[in-house]
Amino acid sequence: MKQHYAFPLNTTTHGMGTSFWSNGFTKEELKNIMEVGDTIEKEKARVGDVNDMNQNSLDKDVRTTDISWIHPTESNEWLFEKLSFIIQKINHDYYNYDLWGFQDGLQYSVYNHEDSGHYDWHVDSFGQSQHSCRKLSFSMLLNDPLEFEGGELYVHGQEKCVLVKQQGRINFFPSFMLHKVTPVTQGVRKSLVGWVVGPNFR
């Protein structure tokens, strides 16, 4: 498992719920991220098996999303550095999780209205592995919400909460919280998604 841009460890109490960061990226930077994502070959997103983390499959009833993966390179190092700064600040202010860094790369997700792009209720962390687990999830809307209809991001904690659709806003929530993206009914929704891992919760 690769982690990039190691984060300092925190040992204080653990936070819950959602948080967000607005205006962290300019419209030009968001456009650049979309251009990078669009140049990488996409694949149909698969759904993980809650009983076996090594198994996944296509299930259009649960998810219809085209995805590509953005990994650190010299040309996009600025993206990972900026996200790392924001994540460390959010974690310090709201969660105080022990975090190591990103899991895998960043997922560029495209939801098209032609196939009612959506992702039903799910969690990003299926439990703890031998040494680590996903702890903090984030999703940043890349394009203007006026370009599509539907595509609402819901998070289910103590109550269901729909998160604000704002270009460039990064929504954060613990990876064990249920969440979903409702079907896109018009246009295309583009987002950047990532997960931050750390040692198993104690």
N, C-alpha and C positions, 0 to 999 in steps of 0.2 A: 504494500500500500504506500503510495507516495503522499507526502505532505510537503507543502511549499510555504516558505515564509513562516518559520516557526514562531509561535506566539508565547509570551511569558505566561507562566502558570499563576493561577489565582487560587486561594485556599479559603476564601470567606464563604458566606452562605450562598446557596443557589437560588436564582430567580426563576419566575414563572411568567407566562403570558407573552403578549406580542409587544414589539417595539418597532421603531422605524427611523430612517435617516433620509431626509429630503435634500435635494439640490447638491448632492455630492459629486455629480457628473454634469458636465455641460451638454447641451444638445448635440454639439459636434462630436463629443466623446461617445455619446449614446449611438449616434449614427455610425461612428467608427466600429463600435462593438457589433452592431448589426451587420455591417459590411464584412467583418471578419467571420461572423457566424454563418453568413450566407455563402461564403466561399468554401466552407468545409462541407464535405459530403454528409448529407443527413441520413438518418435511419429512423424507422418507426420505433417509438418508445415501447419498451417492454415493462411488464409488471412483475415485481418480485413476489416470491412465495413466502408468506409469513412463517411457514413451517420449515423452510430450507432457504437460507440466505443465498445459497449458490445456484438456486433455480429461478428462472424468470421466463415469461412467455408473453405473447401478444394476446391482448384481450380488449377488443374494441368497445365492449360494454363498460369497461373500467377506464380505459385511456385511449385517446387518439391524439397523438402529438408527434410532430417531426422534430427530432433533436440532432444536434451536433455537439462536439466537445471542444472546448477551447483550453489548451494547455499552455503553460508559461513558455514564452519565447522572448528573444531579445526585443522584438518589436511590440509585444504587448505586456512587457514587464510592468509598465506604468499602471495597468489595470489591476494586477494582482497586488501591487504595492498600495494603491489607493484603497482597495477593498480591505486589505489587511489592517490599515490604519483605522478605517471605519469600524470594522469588526471588533478590534481591540477596545475602542472607545465604547461601543455599545455593550460589549461584554462587561467592561469595568463598571459601567453605570447601571446596568439592569440585571445581569445574570451572574457574574462572578464564577463562571465555569472554569475548570481546568481545561485549557485548549492547547492542542498541538499545532494545528494548521488545517489547510484545506484537504478534503478527501478527493482523490482523483483530480479532474479538472473542473472547469465551470461548464454547466449545461446550458446551451443556447436552445430555447424551446419555442417552437412555432405552432400556434393553434389556428387552423384554417376553418372558415365557416363551411366550406364545401363538405367536410366530413364531421361537422359539429365538434370541432376540436375541444376536448375536455379532459379532466382527470378527476375521477370520483374520489370519495373520502378515502384517505390513506394516511399512513405515518411514514416518516423517512428513516426511522430507526426501528429495526425489528427486534431489538434486544442487544445484549452485550456480547461481543466476541471474547476471545481469550484475554485480550489486552486493551481493547479500545471500542468506542462506539461513536456514532454520529450524535452530536450534542446540540448544535445550533444550526438551524436551516435559514436560508434567506432567499428572497425572490425580488428581483428588480424589474419593473416594467420598462421596456426599452422604447417602445413606440408610443405615439400620442393616443390616449384612450378614445379620442374622437374618430380614430381610424377603424374602430370595431365596436360591436355591440355584444353584450354578454361577457364571458371571460372574467367573471368576478372571482376573487380569491377569498375563500372562507376559511376561518380557523375555528376549531371547536375545542374550547377549553371548558371552563365552568358553564359557558353559554356560547352559542354560535355567534361569530363576529365576522362581518364582511369588511375587508380591508380596503382602504381608499385606493382608487385607480388614479394614479398620478405618474406621469412620465418621469423616470429617474428616481422615484421613491423606492427605497429598499426596505422591505418588510422582513422582520426577524421574528422567529418563534422557536421554542424548543423542538427538537426533531421528533420527540415522542408525542407531539400534539397532532390530533386529527386535522386534516385540511383538504381542500379540494378547489379545483378551478371549474366553474360552471361552463356549459357549452357556449362556444362563440357562435352567434347567430348571423352576424354580418362582419365582413372584413377579416383581418388577420391580427392576432395578438402575438407579440414577441416579448420574451422575457429572458432574463439571465438568472439561473438558479445555482445554488451551491450549498455545500454542507461543510461544517467545521467539526473535526473529530477531536477527541481527547481521551484520557484514561477513563475506564469504566466508572460510572457513578458509584459513590461509596455510601 
